[in-house]
Amino acid sequence: MNRRDFFKEIKESLTVTLKEIMTPFIERDVEKLNLVAETFSGIRFYPVSFPNEDAPFEEVLIRSEPIIVTRSHNVYLALSKKCPECGQLLHYLAYKGSFKCFVCEDREFTLTLPQSFVSFRTKVDRGRLYVGIPEKEESHA
């Protein structure tokens, strides 16, 4: 091995070593930046259980907000269980497979059309499912 090959090998070895040393620090800093971004976005993420494979959806309650957690095309969805028109609780009609608002009477929602629900952000991090709920403004009156 001549000097040129030797120094080339040293350079490559040092580069790989530095990458391996710096990667955990960079990943930790990226996690901190993500946390800061979530804080400033006004959305707080709460851990929830993954929806059961046998059931069409799971119901969870986060900060007094009823939420439907479901999976559609390998994407997790978090949908409000409140009517988008009047804000009343939607009732699940198992025989129809749909949700109905009894205040609006003619309003029915199905999970096959999730865009008719108010939706919340979801993310999977370290094998856990999280639902993002907007922080409510506190009045200081």
C-alpha positions in Angstrom: 0.0 0.0 0.0 1.5 3.4 -1.0 1.0 6.6 1.0 -1.8 7.9 -1.2 -3.9 4.7 -0.7 -3.0 4.8 3.0 -4.2 8.4 3.5 -7.3 7.7 1.4 -8.2 4.7 3.6 -7.6 6.9 6.8 -9.9 9.6 5.4 -12.7 7.2 4.7 -12.3 5.5 8.0 -12.4 8.8 9.9 -15.5 10.0 7.9 -17.4 6.8 8.8 -16.3 7.0 12.5 -17.4 10.7 12.7 -20.8 9.9 11.2 -21.4 7.1 13.7 -20.3 9.3 16.6 -22.4 12.3 15.5 -25.6 10.5 14.4 -27.1 10.1 18.0 -26.4 13.8 18.7 -28.0 15.0 15.5 -31.0 12.7 16.0 -31.5 14.1 19.5 -31.3 17.6 18.2 -33.9 16.8 15.5 -36.2 15.4 18.2 -35.8 18.6 20.2 -36.6 20.7 17.1 -39.7 18.6 16.4 -40.9 19.1 20.0 -40.4 22.9 19.6 -42.3 22.9 16.3 -45.2 21.0 17.9 -45.2 23.5 20.8 -45.4 26.5 18.6 -47.9 24.9 16.2 -50.4 24.9 19.1 -51.0 21.1 18.8 -50.2 18.7 21.6 -49.8 15.0 20.9 -51.3 12.4 23.2 -50.6 8.7 23.1 -53.5 6.4 22.3 -53.7 2.7 21.7 -53.7 1.3 18.1 -57.1 0.4 16.8 -58.0 -3.2 17.2 -57.8 -5.2 13.9 -61.2 -6.8 14.5 -63.1 -3.6 15.2 -63.8 -0.9 12.6 -62.7 1.8 15.1 -61.7 2.6 18.7 -63.2 5.3 20.8 -60.9 7.4 23.0 -61.4 10.5 25.1 -58.6 13.1 25.1 -59.0 16.2 27.2 -62.8 15.7 27.2 -62.8 15.4 23.4 -64.4 12.2 22.1 -62.3 10.8 19.2 -62.7 7.9 16.8 -59.4 6.2 15.9 -59.4 4.1 12.8 -57.1 2.8 10.1 -57.7 3.3 6.4 -55.3 2.2 3.7 -52.5 1.7 6.2 -53.0 5.3 7.5 -54.2 6.0 11.0 -57.1 8.5 11.2 -58.3 10.4 14.3 -61.8 11.8 13.8 -64.0 13.9 16.1 -67.0 12.1 17.4 -68.9 15.4 17.4 -71.2 16.6 14.6 -69.4 19.2 12.5 -72.7 21.2 12.1 -74.0 21.5 15.7 -71.2 20.1 17.9 -73.4 17.4 19.5 -72.1 13.8 20.1 -72.5 11.4 17.2 -74.1 8.1 17.9 -72.9 4.9 16.2 -75.6 2.8 14.6 -74.0 -0.7 14.4 -76.8 -2.1 12.1 -76.0 0.6 9.5 -72.3 1.0 10.2 -72.6 4.8 10.4 -72.7 7.6 12.9 -75.8 9.8 13.2 -76.5 13.2 14.8 -79.9 13.1 16.4 -80.0 16.9 16.7 -79.5 17.5 13.0 -81.6 14.3 12.3 -80.7 13.9 8.6 -77.0 14.0 9.1 -75.2 10.6 8.9 -71.5 10.0 8.6 -69.6 6.8 7.6 -65.9 5.9 8.0 -65.8 5.2 4.3 -66.0 9.0 3.8 -63.7 10.3 6.7 -63.5 13.8 5.1 -67.0 14.4 6.4 -65.7 14.3 10.0 -63.5 16.9 11.7 -60.0 15.3 11.7 -57.0 15.5 14.0 -53.3 14.9 13.1 -51.8 11.5 13.9 -48.3 10.3 14.1 -46.5 7.0 14.9 -43.3 7.5 16.9 -41.2 4.7 18.5 -44.0 2.2 18.0 -46.7 4.3 19.6 -49.7 6.1 18.0 -50.2 9.8 18.9 -53.2 12.1 18.2 -52.6 15.8 18.0 -55.2 18.0 19.7 -55.1 21.8 19.3 -54.4 23.5 22.6 -57.4 25.6 23.8 -56.9 29.2 24.5 -57.3 30.0 28.1 -59.3 33.1 28.9 -57.8 35.3 31.7 -60.8 37.3 32.6 
